[in-house]
Amino acid sequence: MAVALVTGGGRGIGAACARALAARGYDVGLGYAQDEEAARAVADEIIAAGQRAIVVQADVADEEQAGALVSTTEEDLGPIDALVLNAGLTRDGLAVRMSGDDWRTVIDTDLSGAFYVARPTLRSMLKRRAGSIVAVSSVVGLTGNAGQANYSAAKAGMIGMVKALAREGGARGVRVNAVAPGYISTDMTAVLSNELRDGVVGQTPLGRLGTPEDVAGAVAFLCSDDAAFVTGTVLTVDGGLTMA
């Protein structure tokens, strides 16, 4: 049985990734920070469809809790074959007004948290000479975005981490990639004004916002054997918004 761990797995992109991987035969561990009910609902869906699933509460910004998330998943389900680093949050504001706490909170969760989960998982994968890690970055990690210096820095840092880990893991058959979603219909984008939303859609060649399932399909591909010769790459999932 293949095993996947998805951080931030209770809602939005994380939940869609968990469902997509379960549909491809993975048993799934879902990490969540606060919304246990949502995470359990996703796990119940997966179990009803015939796969195993567990939910584990963890603040990935805490190194010890991040490690426990990995160890609990492996104890309950088995060695992790696919890791999806999706946990994240935003604290938007112009840089000149951004507090140190807002900066640190986003960096600690979105970037350091990804590393704290990836490190023990990678260690296990290297021993088994197999595995795939996919980090959910963002197009703002490639382009920057006004009012999101913290989030842009975290997501750009995640891409740098992915490329470094891909070089470290390649010789032992471990692949590490990232997806960079554009504007996706999730709780994070629900707060956008209609004017901003319409502006984004107008600039997107495919003429719509993305869905969590759009991102999950890309993640599932990168986790699969269909991407066996793909590592260290960033797959942009943005409807063409940022194409050159």
LINPE-V996464 format. One record per residue. RES is the residue in one small letter. SS is DSSP state (hx for helix, st for strand, lp for the rest). OMEGA is omega in degrees with one decimal (NA if undefined). BURIAL is # if it has 9 or more other ideal C-beta (glycine too) atoms within 8 Angstrom, else .. Layout:
# LINPE-V996464
res = [RES RES]
ss = [SS SS]
omega = [OMEGA OMEGA]
burial = [BURIAL BURIAL]
This chain:
# LINPE-V996464
res = [m a v a l v t g g g r g i g a a c a r a l a a r g y d v g l g y a q d e e a a r a v a d e i i a a g q r a i v v q a d v a d e e q a g a l v s t t e e d l g p i d a l v l n a g l t r d g l a v r m s g d d w r t v i d t d l s g a f y v a r p t l r s m l k r r a g s i v a v s s v v g l t g n a g q a n y s a a k a g m i g m v k a l a r e g g a r g v r v n a v a p g y i s t d m t a v l s n e l r d g v v g q t p l g r l g t p e d v a g a v a f l c s d d a a f v t g t v l t v d g g l t m a]
ss = [lp st st st st st lp lp lp lp lp hx hx hx hx hx hx hx hx hx hx hx hx lp lp st st st st st st st lp lp lp hx hx hx hx hx hx hx hx hx hx hx hx hx lp lp lp lp st st st st st lp lp lp lp lp hx hx hx hx hx hx hx hx hx hx hx hx hx hx hx lp lp lp lp st st st st lp lp lp lp lp lp lp st lp hx hx hx lp lp hx hx hx hx hx hx hx hx hx hx hx hx hx hx hx hx hx hx hx hx hx hx hx hx hx hx hx hx hx lp lp st st st st st st lp lp lp hx hx hx hx lp lp lp lp st hx hx hx hx hx hx hx hx hx hx hx hx hx hx hx hx hx hx hx hx hx hx hx hx lp st st st st st st st st lp lp st lp lp lp lp lp lp lp lp lp hx hx hx hx hx hx hx hx hx hx lp lp lp lp lp lp st lp hx hx hx hx hx hx hx hx hx hx hx hx lp hx hx hx lp lp lp lp lp lp st st st st lp lp lp lp lp lp lp]
omega = [175.8 -176.5 175.6 171.4 179.3 175.4 -173.5 -169.5 -173.9 -174.3 170.5 -176.7 -179.4 178.6 179.0 176.9 179.4 179.1 -178.3 179.4 177.0 179.1 179.1 171.9 177.9 159.8 -167.1 167.0 -179.9 173.8 177.8 -179.4 -172.7 -170.2 -178.7 -177.9 179.8 -179.5 179.8 177.8 177.1 178.4 179.0 176.3 -178.0 179.8 179.3 -179.8 172.4 177.2 174.4 177.7 174.3 174.1 -178.2 177.9 178.1 168.0 -172.7 176.0 176.3 -174.5 -178.8 179.4 178.1 177.6 179.0 176.4 179.2 -176.1 179.0 178.3 -178.5 177.3 -175.0 -174.0 -176.8 -178.7 -176.6 178.0 -178.8 178.3 176.7 -178.0 -172.7 -175.6 179.5 177.9 178.1 171.2 -169.8 176.3 177.6 -173.3 -176.6 179.1 -175.4 178.9 175.4 179.8 178.8 176.0 -174.8 -177.4 -179.0 178.6 -177.7 -177.5 -170.4 -177.1 -179.5 178.5 177.7 179.1 -178.0 177.1 -177.3 -172.6 -179.8 177.7 178.5 179.7 178.8 -179.8 179.9 178.5 -178.6 -180.0 178.9 175.1 179.1 175.5 177.3 178.5 176.4 178.2 -179.9 175.4 178.8 172.2 177.7 -172.2 -169.6 178.3 178.7 -179.1 -178.7 179.3 -179.5 -178.1 178.7 179.5 179.7 -177.0 173.7 177.0 178.0 178.6 176.1 178.0 -180.0 -178.2 177.2 -178.9 176.9 178.1 180.0 -173.7 -171.5 -176.7 179.2 171.5 179.0 -179.0 -179.0 -177.6 177.3 165.1 179.0 179.3 169.8 179.2 -176.1 179.9 178.3 177.1 -177.8 -178.0 -179.6 -177.9 -179.9 175.5 177.7 -179.9 179.6 179.7 180.0 178.3 178.7 -179.7 179.8 -179.8 -176.1 -177.6 179.0 168.9 178.0 167.4 175.0 175.4 174.5 -179.8 175.5 -179.9 -178.3 177.9 177.9 178.8 -179.3 176.7 -177.8 177.3 -169.9 176.0 175.2 178.4 -173.5 -180.0 -179.6 174.7 179.3 -176.6 175.5 -179.5 -178.4 -179.0 -171.8 178.8 -179.8 -174.9 -173.0 -178.3 -178.4 NA]
burial = [. . # # # # # # # # # # # # # # # # # # # # . # . # # # # # # # # . # # . # # # # # # # # # # . . . # # # # # # . # # # # # . . # # # # # # # # # # . . # . . # # # # # # # # # . . # . # . . . . # . . . # # . # # # # # # # # # # # # # # . # # # . # # # . . . . # # # # # # # # # # # # . . . . . # # # # # # # # # # # # . # # # . # # . . # # . . # # # # # # # # # # # # . # . . # . . # . . . . # . . # # . . # . . . . # # # # . # # # # # # # # # # # . . # . . . # # . # # # # # # . # # . .]
